[in-house]
Amino acid sequence: MIEQLRNRRITAYCLLGVCLLTVLLILLGLTTPVRTLLVLAFVTTSPGWALISYVNVRHVSVTWISAVGLSIAVNLGIAQIMVLTHAWHPEAATVGLAFASAALLAHHVVRSKPPRGAGAR
């Protein structure tokens, strides 16, 4: 159990870094292939993983499949809202989604820390 929490915490840290780098590259206005790949990695993993990490899924593969599916669903929902409201601002939507995902991921990092003395058994 402690190993699973450690792996989830490490994943949350990595995805938190992806969120922050995505925001940084968008706000700086850099248009490089790195930004394209980073944004693609962000929109296909981070929002869904931030949500699915609150569900106790035992298999890592199910967690990641669910995370990708949720991420795509969230992004499609946001895109549909932008289309319906005639407010197409994908960069602003991505930054907003990155901040929301980062908040959930940071909460997951804090709540998945093992209690003191748990590793000393």
C-alpha positions, -999 to +999 in steps of 0.1 A: +000+000+000+028+024+009+046+016-024+014+024-043+010+057-026+047+065-033+042+057-070+011+079-072+028+107-054+057+106-079+033+105-108+014+135-093+047+154-090+056+147-126+022+157-139+024+188-117+056+197-135+039+191-169+011+215-159+035+242-148+057+239-179+026+240-201+015+272-185+049+287-187+054+280-224+019+293-232+023+325-212+057+331-227+042+326-262+069+302-273+058+282-304+082+253-306+077+216-312+085+211-275+054+232-266+033+211-290+044+178-274+041+192-239+006+205-244-004+172-260+010+153-231-008+176-207-043+175-223-042+137-227-031+129-191-031+155-164-068+165-160-079+129-160-052+117-137-060+145-113-096+133-112-090+095-112-064+097-085-093+102-060-107+068-070-091+037-055-082+018-086-060-012-080-045-017-114-021+009-128-033+002-164-069+009-155-058+041-138-040+053-169-067+042-194-093+060-172-070+091-169-066+094-207-103+089-213-113+114-186-087+139-200-101+137-235-137+140-222-129+171-201-111+187-231-140+179-254-164+194-229-144+226-226-141+228-264-178+223-268-185+251-243-162+274-262-179+266-295-214+271-281-205+304-264-186+317-295-156+323-272-128+303-288-098+309-266-079+276-265-048+290-249-068+306-220-088+274-216-056+253-215-040+276-188-072+275-168-074+237-170-037+235-161-043+256-129-073+235-120-054+202-126-024+215-107-045+223-077-060+188-077-025+173-082-010+193-054-038+181-031-031+146-041+006+150-033-003+163+002-028+136+010-007+107-003+022+113+020+027+084+043+023+090+080+054+096+100+071+064+110+052+043+085+084+033+067+102+023+099+084-010+104 
